[in-house]
C-alpha cells in the first residue's frame, strides 16, 4: 500500500471518529423540571393570566393560569428562577348586557357571561407583573418542581 492511500485512510478515519465523538454529546438535553403551582391573591385564585418564569440564564418560560389559579410550565434548567404574574384584563366583557344591547340595563349582564369569568381575580398589585419587582424567586431541583400555593 502506498503512502498516499494510508494517509488518506488515516485522515478519513480520524474525521469520522471525531464526528462520532462530537455527535454523541449533541443529543444530551439539559435536565427539565415541570414547575407547577397555584397563584392566589386575597384568598381567591388569580385568573385569567400567565406565569412567567425566568431562569438564571435569562431564558423565559410561560404557562397559563386556569380558573383555579393553577399553572404548569416545563423549565429546561435547574437552579434559581424568578417569577412574574401577568393578568388579562377582561375590559367590559363582564359588564356586557346579556342581550348585546349597550342600552340594556346593567343587571341583565349575568346571563351572557360564562360562569368561570364572573369571579375572575385580575386586580393584583402591578409589582407582580415583572420578575425584577415581584420578589418571587425559587430554587428548582430535578426532583422538585411543585411550588405549592403562591400567595401574593
C-alpha positions in Angstrom: 0.0 0.0 0.0 1.4 3.4 -0.9 1.9 6.3 1.4 -0.9 8.4 -0.1 -3.6 5.7 0.4 -2.5 5.1 4.0 -2.6 8.8 4.8 -6.0 9.2 3.1 -7.5 6.4 5.1 -6.0 7.7 8.3 -7.4 11.2 7.7 -10.8 10.0 6.7 -10.9 7.6 9.7 -9.8 10.4 12.1 -12.5 12.7 10.8 -15.2 10.1 11.1 -14.1 9.3 14.7 -14.1 13.0 15.6 -17.5 13.5 14.1 -18.9 10.4 16.0 -17.4 11.7 19.3 -18.9 15.2 18.9 -22.3 13.8 17.8 -22.7 11.7 20.9 -23.0 14.8 23.1 -25.4 16.6 20.9 -28.5 14.6 22.0 -27.9 15.5 25.6 -30.8 17.8 26.5 -30.5 19.9 29.7 -32.4 18.5 32.6 -36.0 19.7 32.6 -38.2 20.4 35.6 -42.0 20.6 35.4 -42.9 23.6 37.6 -46.4 23.7 38.9 -48.3 25.6 41.5 -51.3 27.7 42.3 -51.5 31.5 42.5 -53.9 33.3 44.9 -54.5 36.9 45.8 -56.8 38.0 48.6 -57.8 34.3 49.1 -59.0 33.9 45.5 -57.3 32.1 42.6 -55.7 34.5 40.2 -57.0 34.1 36.6 -57.1 34.7 33.7 -53.4 35.3 33.2 -50.0 33.8 32.9 -47.0 32.9 35.0 -43.6 33.9 33.6 -40.5 32.1 34.8 -37.0 33.4 34.1 -34.0 31.2 34.8 -30.5 32.3 35.8 -29.5 32.4 32.1 -32.3 34.8 31.3 -34.4 32.2 29.4 -38.2 32.8 29.8 -40.9 30.1 30.1 -44.6 30.9 30.2 -47.6 29.0 31.5 -51.3 29.9 31.6 -53.3 30.2 34.8 -56.6 28.2 34.8 -59.8 29.2 36.6 -58.4 27.7 39.8 -55.2 29.7 39.6 -53.1 26.6 38.7 -50.2 26.5 36.2 -47.7 24.1 34.7 -44.5 25.1 33.0 -41.7 22.9 31.7 -38.4 24.6 32.5 -35.2 23.4 30.9 -32.9 24.1 33.7 -32.4 23.8 37.4 -31.3 26.4 39.9 -32.5 29.9 40.7 -35.7 31.1 38.9 -37.7 34.3 39.2 -41.5 34.6 38.7 -43.9 37.2 37.4 -47.6 37.1 37.2 -49.4 38.8 34.3 -53.2 39.0 34.4 -55.5 39.5 31.5 -57.9 42.4 32.0 -61.3 41.5 30.6 -62.3 45.1 29.9 -66.1 45.4 29.8 -66.8 41.8 29.0 -68.1 41.2 32.5 -70.3 44.2 32.2 -71.9 43.4 28.9 -75.7 43.1 28.9 -76.9 39.6 28.0 -78.9 41.0 25.1 -75.9 42.6 23.5 -77.8 45.9 23.5 -75.5 48.5 25.1 -78.6 50.5 26.2 -79.9 47.5 28.1 -79.9 47.5 31.9 -76.6 46.6 33.6 -78.2 43.9 35.8 -79.0 41.7 32.8 -75.3 41.0 32.1 -75.0 37.8 34.2 -76.8 35.6 31.6 -74.3 36.4 28.9 -71.1 35.9 30.9 -69.5 32.4 31.2 -69.5 31.3 34.8 -65.8 31.0 35.2 -65.3 34.6 34.2 -67.8 36.0 36.7 -65.4 35.6 39.6 -62.2 36.5 37.7 -59.5 37.8 40.0 -57.2 40.0 38.0 -56.7 43.1 40.2 -53.3 42.1 41.7 -50.7 44.7 42.5 -48.6 45.7 39.4 -45.3 44.8 41.1 -46.1 41.2 40.3 -46.0 41.8 36.6 -42.2 41.9 36.4 -39.6 39.4 37.6 -37.5 42.3 38.7 -40.1 43.7 41.1 -42.3 40.7 42.1 -40.0 39.4 44.8 -40.9 35.8 43.8 -37.9 33.6 43.4 -37.4 29.9 43.9 -34.7 27.2 43.7 -35.5 24.3 41.3 -34.1 20.8 41.7 -34.6 18.0 39.3 -37.0 16.2 41.6 -38.8 19.3 42.9 -40.9 21.5 40.7 -44.1 21.8 42.9 -44.1 25.4 44.2 -47.4 24.8 46.1 -49.6 27.8 46.7 -48.1 31.2 45.9 -49.9 33.8 48.0 -49.5 37.3 46.6 
